[in-house]
């Protein structure tokens, strides 16, 4: 399959993107402060991508799901995933990690977006951890 992974340049660099964080993706530093593990920043599995995104008409390669913060609320975005946390980063920060961004609205998630690019490199994994800021954070230990 040929993928269409071009960056949507109409998405400005200051646009805030949200990523849901499964509690199993959270660890704590020596001071008891929570941090997100690199597991939180992997692309979708190809079988999930082909089941959800391809039928919706999107032709990009498997990607990281995010939400455009200006198109939803924290409560609405987290409603389907009780107990999850939330981090944010900007489109410009994502592009700084050699990733592309596309608006990929879904029927049940109109604020959905896709961050496309190789996330297997350590520099990219560490980069996502570095640029992520807590919006809804677990308590410190």
Long-range contacts (C-beta under 8 A, 24 or more apart in sequence): 2-59, 3-59, 3-60, 3-61, 4-59, 4-60, 5-60, 5-61, 5-100, 5-116, 5-117, 6-100, 6-102, 7-95, 7-100, 7-101, 7-102, 8-100, 8-101, 8-102, 8-103, 11-91, 11-101, 11-103, 12-91, 13-90, 13-91, 13-92, 13-95, 14-90, 14-91, 14-92, 15-68, 15-69, 15-70, 15-90, 15-91, 16-68, 16-69, 16-70, 16-88, 16-89, 16-90, 17-66, 17-67, 17-68, 17-69, 17-88, 17-89, 17-90, 17-91, 17-94, 17-101, 17-113, 17-115, 18-66, 18-67, 18-68, 18-69, 18-72, 18-74, 18-77, 18-86, 18-87, 18-88, 18-135, 19-64, 19-65, 19-66, 19-67, 19-86, 19-87, 19-88, 19-89, 19-132, 20-65, 20-67, 20-77, 20-78, 20-81, 20-84, 20-85, 20-86, 21-84, 21-85, 21-86, 21-87, 22-81, 22-84, 23-83, 23-84, 23-85, 23-138, 26-85, 26-138, 28-140, 28-141, 31-140, 32-140, 32-141, 33-140, 34-134, 34-137, 34-138, 34-139, 34-140, 34-141, 35-129, 36-87, 36-128, 36-129, 36-132, 37-129, 38-125, 38-126, 38-128, 38-129, 40-87, 40-128, 40-132, 41-119, 41-124, 41-125, 41-128, 41-129, 42-119, 43-116, 43-119, 52-106, 53-104, 53-114, 56-104, 56-106, 56-107, 58-102, 58-104, 58-114, 60-102, 60-104, 60-114, 60-116, 61-116, 63-102, 63-104, 63-114, 63-115, 63-116, 63-117, 64-99, 64-114, 64-115, 64-116, 64-119, 65-112, 65-113, 65-114, 65-115, 66-112, 66-113, 66-114, 66-115, 67-109, 67-111, 67-112, 67-113, 68-103, 68-111, 68-113, 69-111, 71-110, 71-111, 72-110, 72-111, 74-135, 74-136, 77-111, 78-136, 84-136, 85-134, 85-136, 85-137, 85-138, 86-134, 86-135, 86-136, 87-132, 87-133, 87-134, 87-135, 88-132, 88-133, 88-135, 89-128, 89-131, 89-132, 89-133, 90-131, 93-131, 94-131, 96-127, 96-131, 97-123, 97-124, 97-127, 97-128, 97-131, 98-124, 99-124
